[in-house]
Amino acid sequence: MEKERSWTTGKELEFIEYLAAKRDAVALLSGYLTGMHYRTDFGDMDPNQVLRFACDRLAACQRRAA
């Protein structure tokens, strides 16, 4: 079995879900989105899909915290 050589969209979405499940999800996802602006290597992932997903998760976490 060959190992994946690059980060995929699916793996990134799993990571975002992991962040969203944390107690400090709003801060974590906000930091994640800030960092995405500086990212230059997206591997095999779709950055637009990942950004939309992260924004949606952040908005959901903010609604829960309100």
ZILINZI-V63436 format. One record per run of one state. SS is the DSSP state (~ for helix, > for strand, _ for the rest). FROM is the first residue (numbers start at 1). TO is the last residue. If there is no record, write none. Layout:
BEGIN
ss;from;to
SS;FROM;TO
SS;FROM;TO
END
This chain:
BEGIN
ss;from;to
_;1;7
>;8;8
~;9;20
_;21;24
~;25;36
_;37;43
>;44;44
_;45;46
~;47;65
_;66;66
END
